[in-house]
Amino acid sequence: MSAIVSATDVRRSRVRLLIVTMLFLVTTVNYADRATLSIAGPALSKELHLDPIAMGYVFSAFGWSYVIAQVPGGWLLDRFGSKWVYAISIIIWSIFTAMQGLVGFLAAGTAVILLFGLRFLVGFAEAPSFPANARIVAAWFPGNERGTASAFFNSGQYFATVIFAPLMGWIAHEYGWRHVFYVMGGLGLIMGIAWIKTIYEPKQHPAINEAEFNYIRDGGALVDMDAAKGAKTRDSGPRWDHIRQLLSNRMMLGVYIGQYCINTLTYFFLTWFPVYLVKERGLSILQAGFVATLPALCGFIGGVLGGVISDFILRRTGSLTMARKIPIVGGMLLSMAIIGCNYVDGQALVVGFMALAFFGKGIGALGWAVVSDTSPKEAGGVSGGLFNMFGNLSSITTPIVIGYILAATGSFNGALVFVGANALVAAIAYLFIVGEITRVQLKPA
């Protein structure tokens, strides 16, 4: 406690707001880097002569490694702490993002193989990011603020499109698709340096005062989560039995199923949505970059609003289960509006249905709040890693399934039905499988 600044009065400092803002900014850059290929995709696929099935597999490259590395990434977080594992992650994924711009100088076959490999490596490097976000929120925020904090950093995925889709579309239009990767990789390196300068544990942050520390600790924040990492033994940290217990917990299985289905909407948006606008709706790549901002902005607003609604319900009812389930189920049912795009012709109506769907997706995107609520202290990283692993299986299946649907039908109609059906399954999972939401208590081995 020696690093905590004593308060001269009862007013609390607000360092936790700086922390969650940094999580939001890093998440924004994280998702912008994931979306680089979707913005560059139409021009890149034309130059490299990729058909929809090949493009679907290239889109999926990120997901294969991202899923594989989730549990190992979570273990690294529990073993070595969030700050430095995350910092190294940001720097490495940014380097691999920038390198994707170099594939355009190679022969088409070699370029495709290298592009798949680099996307695969980006997935490996990004694996610890969201489990780390959840751990940091659990360490810095009391229970009654955790939903808003989690929803705020998670909304960075929509804000990334609001800010960077027009920028990347303009860069691709004016300078060529390669420069999209160069610019975003450089921005990521800057963000990595900012992360190192900003993030500390609650006990170590130079700006926190005693009043704020006591407030978050008494509210249930896991302030000692990363304490004394260097003093831990080789055998410390999460164990395989922890994974077995989490996988055998019905509540967590329901959460995993729900997150898989919720992320199907995310990965449609991050991969095929700009292609849909260009090839199905006749927009230019520059127009697609700007049009994509409205659904993304609605997703961002819905994301923040979902957290606020959830924490409001928690304060009024005291029921964590109601506070998390009501926005998630309601949001997923609203997301089914994406199917309405199949029945309208005007671009304004298409964008309107997409905006409504992603507003609902934003409201329902409270999975990381649930992880912060339910993860056991001794295995928070592994719990987040399992959650993200199951959730991001959709990063593999979604682009591939849609690629096959396009190849078979020549239309996105079936793809939008596929995405909407997943939203319905997510709502069902939270209604009938999850049950009561409570922190998992692990049994000693």
C-alpha positions, 0 to 999 in steps of 0.5 A: 500500500506504500505506493497509494497516495493518501487522500487529503479529503474524502473525494476519490480520485478517478484513475479507473476512468483513465484505465478503462479509456486506455482499454477502449483505445487499445480495443479500437486499434485492435479491431481496426487491425482485424478489419484491415483485410475487409477494407483492403479485401475488394481491391486485394482479391481482384489483384490476387485473383481470389474467389469467394471461397479462397477469400473466406479462408484468408479471412479465417486465418486470424481466427484459427490462431486466435482460438488456438492461443486463447488458453495459453494466452490466458495462462500467460496473463495469470502467470505474469500479469496483464501489463507486460503480456498485453504490451508485448502482444500489442507490439507484435501484432502491429508489426505483423499487421504492417508486414501484410502490406508487403504481400502485394509485391509477390507473385499471386500464389506466394502472396496468398500463402504469406498473407494467410501466414501473417494473418495467422500470426496476428491472431496469435499475438492478439490472443491475450487482449480480451482476457487481459481487458476482463482481468483489468476491469475485474481488478479496477472496478467494483461490481456495480460499475463492471457492466458499464466498464466492460461495455465501454471497452468492448464498444471499441470494436464499433468505434474502430469502424466509425473512425477507421473504416472511412480512413482506411477506405480513403487510404485504399482509394488514394494510395492503394490497399498496401498502405492500409496495413502500413498505417495501422501497423504504425499506429499500433506501435504508438499505442503499445508505447502509450500502454506501457506508460499508462497501465499499472496495478491498483496498488501501484498506480502513482495517481490513485488515492486511498479513497478510490482504492478502498472504494474499488476494493470494498466493491469487490474489485480483485485488487490483488490479482497481479500482486507479486507475480515475480515471487510466484513459483514455477507451479503457481498459477492456473492448473488443468483441473481449473480448465476441466471445472470451468468446462463442466460448469453449465452456466459457463457452457451457456455463456460460451455458446452465447458468445460464439453466436454473438461473435458471428455478427461481429465477424460478418461485420469485420470480414464480409460486410464491406464486400457485401456493400461493394458486390451486392449493393454496388458501392465503391470501396470509398463509399463502403468505408463511409457507409459502414460507419452508421451501423458501427456508430449504432453498435457503439451507442448500443454497446455503451447503453447496454452497460449502463442499462445493465448496471442500472438494473443491478442497482435497482434489483440487486440481481446480477442475473437479471442485470446481464440477461435482460440486455443480452437477450433483448439485444440479440432479438433486435439483432435479427433485424439483419435478415430484413436486408433481404427484403428491401432494395433501397440503400438507405433501408439496407443501412437502416436494418444493419444499423438496427441489428448492430445497435441490438448487438451492441446492447447485448455484447455484455459477455465480458462483463459476465466473465468479470462477474464469474471468473475465479480469482486464481484463474481469471486469465484462463477463464477469459481465454476459454470464453474468448476461445469458444466465442472466436470459433466464429471467426473461423466458421463465419467467413468460411460458411459465408464464402461457401454460401456465396459460391453456391448461391451467388447472393448474400441472402442466405448469409444474412439468414445465417447471421440472424439465426445465430443471434436467435440461438444466443438469446436462447442460450442465455434464457435456457442454459446459463441459469443464475449468473454467479462467480465460479468457485473452483474446488481444490485439486 
